[in-house]
Amino acid sequence: MIEFFSILLVAILIYQLAFVNKLKEIKKHDQVLFAFCDYRREIMEYMRKKGFDLYSNEYDQIKQVYDITNDSIHYFNKHKLTTFNLRKLKKIIKKGDRDIETVRIIHSNNSDIRYFQKEFKNLKK
């Protein structure tokens, strides 16, 4: 009878450890996604305030950063890795980075836009 309870206790502990691990993954996912969404909100606020005062090339530059941020948020769930998901990792390694486009950010003379470009690079780290 004691063996049954000890086996049951070990099973419950393993389940709890797996559950805590899953909660940590969700927390990390939410933190990263929140950072990107918060950054997008800053860009939208800037575009609302200064939209008509920007030159067309400056607007194109800030719009490019905005579009890249939107794509990062949209595809975040598709490309994120979870702990112990070896099949997905093997698939990504075999496939390579064919889906990922390399985007060259146009550098701006406007200090506000340079700030957003710099912040985007910091988000990726």
GULO-366722 format. One line per 3 residues: number of its first residue (from 1); their letters; for each residue x, y, z of N, C-alpha, C, CB. Coordinates in steps of 0.1 Angstrom, whole numbers, plus 5000, padded with zeros to 4 digits. Atoms other than C-alpha are relative to their C-alpha. Glycine has a CB too. Layout:
N
NUM = a = X,Y,Z,X,Y,Z,X,Y,Z,X,Y,Z; ...;
! end
This chain:
125
1 = mie = 5008,4988,5000,5000,5000,5000,5009,5013,5000,4991,5000,5012; 4991,4989,4999,5029,5024,5008,5006,5002,4986,5010,4998,5011; 4994,4999,5014,5044,5016,4974,4991,5007,4990,5004,4986,4995;
4 = ffs = 5010,4993,5008,5012,5027,4957,5000,5015,5002,4986,4994,5002; 5000,4986,4997,5012,5060,4974,5013,5007,4997,4997,5002,5015; 4987,4994,5004,5049,5066,4968,5000,5002,4985,5012,4992,5005;
7 = ill = 5001,4999,5015,5044,5059,4931,4991,5011,4996,4996,4987,4993; 5009,4989,5003,5014,5082,4931,5006,5014,5003,4987,4998,5008; 4994,4988,4996,5033,5109,4949,5011,5004,4989,5007,4999,5013;
10 = vai = 4990,4997,5010,5062,5107,4924,4993,5005,4987,5009,4988,4997; 5007,4996,5012,5037,5109,4895,4995,5014,5001,4989,4990,4997; 5005,4986,4998,5021,5140,4910,5011,5010,5000,4993,5000,5013;
13 = liy = 4989,4991,5000,5055,5156,4915,5005,5003,4986,5011,4995,5009; 4996,4998,5014,5065,5150,4879,4990,5009,4993,5002,4986,4993; 5010,4991,5007,5032,5165,4867,5001,5014,5004,4986,4994,5003;
16 = qla = 4999,4987,4995,5037,5195,4889,5012,5007,4994,5001,5001,5015; 4988,4994,5006,5072,5201,4876,4998,5004,4986,5012,4990,5002; 5003,4997,5014,5060,5199,4840,4991,5012,5000,4993,4987,4994;
19 = fvn = 5009,4989,5000,5032,5223,4849,5007,5013,5003,4989,4998,5010; 4992,4988,4997,5056,5248,4864,5009,5004,4989,5009,4998,5013; 4992,4997,5012,5079,5245,4834,4991,5007,4989,5006,4987,4994;
22 = klk = 5009,4994,5010,5049,5253,4811,4996,5014,5004,4987,4991,4999; 5004,4986,4996,5039,5283,4832,5012,5010,4998,4997,5000,5015; 4988,4991,5003,5075,5297,4829,5001,5003,4985,5013,4993,5005;
25 = eik = 5000,4998,5015,5073,5292,4791,4990,5011,4996,4998,4988,4992; 5011,4991,5003,5040,5311,4790,5004,5014,5005,4987,4996,5007; 4995,4987,4995,5055,5339,4812,5010,5007,4991,5005,4999,5014;
28 = khd = 4990,4995,5009,5085,5343,4789,4994,5004,4987,5011,4989,4998; 5007,4996,5013,5063,5343,4758,4992,5013,5002,4990,4988,4996; 5008,4987,4998,5040,5370,4773,5009,5012,5002,4992,4998,5012;
31 = qvl = 4991,4988,4998,5070,5392,4783,5005,5004,4987,5011,4996,5010; 4995,4996,5013,5085,5391,4749,4990,5006,4991,5007,4988,4993; 5011,4995,5008,5052,5396,4731,4996,5014,5005,4988,4990,5000;
34 = faf = 5004,4987,4994,5043,5425,4755,5011,5010,4996,4999,4999,5015; 4989,4990,5004,5077,5442,4747,4998,5004,4986,5014,4994,5002; 5003,4996,5014,5069,5441,4710,4988,5008,4998,5000,4987,4991;
37 = cdy = 5013,4993,5001,5033,5452,4714,5002,5014,5006,4989,4993,5008; 4998,4987,4994,5044,5481,4737,5008,5009,4990,5008,4998,5013; 4992,4993,5010,5070,5491,4711,4992,5005,4989,5012,4991,4996;
40 = rre = 5009,4996,5011,5044,5491,4684,4991,5011,5004,4992,4987,4996; 5008,4989,4995,5022,5513,4705,5007,5013,5000,4995,4997,5014; 4992,4988,5000,5050,5538,4709,5001,5005,4985,5014,4997,5005;
43 = ime = 4999,4995,5014,5055,5539,4671,4987,5006,4995,5004,4988,4991; 5013,4995,5004,5018,5543,4665,4997,5014,5006,4988,4990,5003; 5002,4987,4993,5016,5572,4690,5008,5010,4993,5004,4999,5015;
46 = ymr = 4991,4991,5007,5046,5588,4673,4994,5004,4986,5014,4995,4999; 5005,4998,5013,5030,5584,4639,4987,5009,5000,4997,4987,4993; 5012,4992,4999,4997,5599,4651,5004,5015,5003,4991,4995,5012;
49 = kkg = 4996,4987,4996,5015,5629,4667,5007,5008,4988,5009,5000,5012; 4991,4993,5010,5040,5637,4639,4997,4996,4986,5014,4997,5003; 5002,5005,5013,5025,5620,4609,5000,5010,4989,4987,4993,5000;
52 = fdl = 5001,4990,5011,5017,5651,4588,5012,5009,5000,4988,5008,5002; 4988,4992,5000,5049,5668,4599,5012,4993,4994,5003,5005,5014; 4988,5008,5005,5072,5641,4586,5001,5002,4985,4999,4985,5003;
55 = ysn = 4997,5000,5015,5088,5642,4551,4996,4986,4996,5015,5004,4997; 5004,5013,5005,5078,5613,4529,5010,4990,5002,4997,5001,4985; 4989,5010,4998,5112,5596,4532,5000,4996,5015,5013,5004,4996;
58 = eyd = 5001,5003,4986,5109,5598,4570,4988,4992,5004,5000,5013,5009; 5012,5008,4997,5074,5585,4570,5002,4985,4995,4988,5006,4992; 4997,5013,5005,5086,5556,4548,5009,4992,5010,5007,5001,4986;
61 = qik = 4991,5007,4991,5114,5548,4573,4993,4996,5012,5011,5010,5004; 5007,5004,4987,5091,5548,4604,4990,4989,4996,4993,5012,5006; 5010,5010,5004,5065,5528,4584,5007,4987,4998,4993,5004,4987;
64 = qvy = 4993,5013,5001,5091,5502,4576,5003,4994,5013,5014,5003,4993; 4998,5005,4986,5100,5498,4613,4987,4995,5005,5006,5011,5009; 5013,5004,4995,5063,5496,4621,4996,4987,4993,4989,5011,4997;
67 = dit = 5004,5012,5007,5057,5469,4594,5008,4988,5005,5002,5002,4985; 4991,5010,4995,5087,5449,4606,4995,4995,5014,5015,5004,5001; 5004,5003,4987,5074,5451,4642,4986,4992,4999,4997,5013,5008;
70 = nds = 5012,5008,5002,5039,5439,4630,5003,4986,4996,4991,5007,4990; 4997,5013,5004,5054,5410,4612,5006,4992,5011,5010,5000,4988; 4994,5007,4988,5075,5401,4643,4989,4995,5009,5010,5009,5007;
73 = ihy = 5011,5004,4991,5043,5400,4664,4992,4990,4994,4992,5013,5004; 5009,5009,5007,5023,5382,4638,5006,4986,4999,4996,5005,4986; 4994,5013,5001,5048,5354,4633,5007,4995,5012,5010,5001,4989;
76 = fnk = 4993,5004,4987,5060,5352,4669,4996,4986,5004,4997,5010,5011; 5005,5013,4996,5038,5322,4677,5005,4989,4990,4985,5000,5001; 4996,5010,5010,5048,5304,4645,5014,4996,5002,4998,5006,4986;
79 = hkl = 4986,5003,4999,5085,5306,4651,5006,4998,5014,5008,5011,4993; 4995,5001,4987,5088,5304,4688,5003,4985,5003,4990,5005,5011; 4997,5013,4996,5104,5273,4703,4996,4997,5015,5015,4997,4999;
82 = ttf = 5003,5004,4986,5092,5255,4734,5010,4990,5005,4985,4994,5001; 4990,5009,4994,5113,5235,4758,4996,4986,4996,5000,5002,5015; 5002,5014,5003,5116,5198,4748,4992,4998,4987,4993,4994,5011;
85 = nlr = 5007,5002,5013,5100,5203,4713,5011,4997,4990,4992,5012,4996; 4989,5004,5008,5127,5184,4695,4996,4998,4985,5007,4987,5005; 5005,5001,5014,5106,5176,4664,5000,5013,4993,4987,4993,5000;
88 = klk = 5001,4987,5006,5099,5212,4657,5014,5006,4998,4992,5010,5009; 4986,4995,5001,5136,5221,4663,5007,4993,4988,5008,4997,5013; 4994,5007,5011,5147,5194,4638,4995,5005,4987,4998,4985,5001;
91 = kii = 5007,4995,5012,5122,5206,4613,5006,5014,4996,4985,5001,5002; 4995,4987,5003,5135,5242,4616,5014,4999,4995,4999,5009,5012; 4986,5001,5004,5171,5231,4613,5001,4995,4986,5008,4991,5010;
94 = kkg = 5000,5005,5013,5164,5211,4582,4995,5010,4990,4991,4988,4999; 5006,4990,5009,5143,5238,4566,5009,5012,4999,4986,5005,5005; 4992,4988,5000,5168,5265,4575,4992,5013,5002,5008,5001,4987;
97 = drd = 5007,4988,4999,5158,5301,4574,4994,5005,4987,5010,5011,5006; 5006,4996,5012,5141,5301,4541,4988,5009,5001,4996,4987,4992; 5012,4991,4998,5109,5317,4555,5004,5014,5004,4991,4993,5010;
100 = iet = 4997,4987,4994,5127,5345,4571,5007,5009,4990,5010,4998,5013; 4994,4991,5009,5134,5375,4550,5009,5010,5007,4989,5009,4993; 4990,4991,4994,5164,5397,4557,4995,5014,4995,5014,4997,4996;
103 = vri = 5004,4987,5004,5153,5433,4558,5010,5010,5004,4986,5003,5008; 4990,4989,4997,5177,5462,4556,4992,5013,5004,5010,5002,4988; 5007,4988,4995,5165,5491,4577,5007,5012,4994,5000,5001,5015;
106 = ihs = 4995,4988,5006,5169,5524,4559,5004,5010,5012,4990,5007,4990; 4996,4991,4989,5189,5547,4583,4994,5014,4997,5015,5001,5001; 5006,4987,5001,5173,5580,4590,5008,5011,5006,4986,5000,5007;
109 = nns = 4994,4989,4994,5185,5615,4597,4992,5006,5011,5002,5011,4989; 5008,4995,4989,5156,5622,4620,5003,4992,5013,4985,4997,4996; 4996,5007,4988,5166,5615,4656,4989,4992,5007,5004,5011,5010;
112 = dir = 5010,5009,4994,5132,5602,4667,4999,4987,4993,4986,5008,4998; 5001,5013,5008,5131,5576,4639,5012,4992,5003,4999,5003,4985; 4988,5008,4996,5167,5566,4647,4998,4994,5014,5013,5009,5001;
115 = yfq = 5003,5005,4987,5155,5561,4683,4992,4987,4998,4993,5010,5009; 5008,5011,5002,5128,5537,4671,5008,4988,4993,4988,5003,4992; 4992,5011,5007,5152,5518,4648,5010,4994,5010,5008,5006,4989;
118 = kef = 4991,5005,4990,5177,5515,4677,4992,4991,5010,5007,5011,5008; 5008,5008,4991,5150,5502,4700,4995,4987,4994,4987,5008,5005; 5003,5013,5006,5139,5476,4675,5012,4990,5000,4995,5002,4985;
121 = knl = 4988,5008,5000,5174,5463,4673,5002,4994,5014,5013,5007,4996; 4998,5004,4987,5175,5461,4711,4989,4989,5004,4999,5012,5010; 5010,5010,4998,5142,5441,4711,5004,4986,4996,4987,5004,4994;
124 = kk = 4996,5013,5006,5157,5414,4690,5010,4993,5008,5005,5002,4986; 4990,5006,4992,5184,5407,4715,4995,4991,5011,5010,5010,5006;
! end
